[in-house]
Amino acid sequence: MNVITLTGNSTRDVELKYTPNGKAVGNGTIAVRRDFKNQQGEYETDFVNFVALGGLSEVMANHIKRGDKFGITGRLQIRIWENDEGKKIYFTEVVVNSFDFPNKSQNNQGNTNTTGISQNRNKSDYTRVDDDPFANDGKTIDISDDDLPF
């Protein structure tokens, strides 16, 4: 089974690009502090690259900015290719299936909508969201099957 879950801080805003076919691709790096100290008594940090595809990448680009604490779950992927000199290059990254904010700050309390679905919004007009999409006090919202990521 290939499942990885990481919690850390974003080292930069999620970079969003589109393929020639119009598919969204977002990538970034999450800084994950190790849970033990080195010989100098300091915590070390691992910097892990991640990539998200489709609507999830657009939502991540709207919600994750440099320094934000967040978590990702996905699968580990290692890409291998040969450079011009014939040397093998290895690139390790997490292909993200979902993300979440484990601790919300005072000015951004509540749940985060990690699927890109919010009340009265279409995927095509989805832009940065600064308000809580679940602020309707638990009232039912209407979501079409076309908005679901599965």
Steps between C-alpha positions, in 0.01 A plus 500: 500500500637842407347760734673800654367767736702810584433810708722805477531850358493617142835637384327700224162565343369198310597552134208437266552421131285351227588229249437563128178300546386739775558267798609683815827397667616652828829444675681617806720397788401415857754541780456218752681519834648172620378386841848453648799723560842462337832488689496879532161484675312652204209372297574439133250559221426299188383688192261280301374589153135436418275515194120516478289453189169631376262699717689407815804691373288810441357483852846451650631800302214710641550390860869425559743789517860523615533420872154342536481187716313222319491125450497284189417138431597324182743255348876517466623518141859481373562616145822391328649632177837541335653842457702610194816342646329162543481527879180376668308774681260407782216731605285405800161660564164436662201481267231660717156341543379738772612783723386665821589772747557331839498826699316808388622847593276751682412687179417183304307273735291204405519228241675534169321388188766274348293384204446835330125482548324790664151636505389678179835455322597325180846357440547738207457813714689372804748757625685561824272437796556710811167423663388178668289300251334320793393816681132423439471338847458144376215571260474267201665622180412386151788332316470344157670170416718689247667687788607184683867400458424127479 
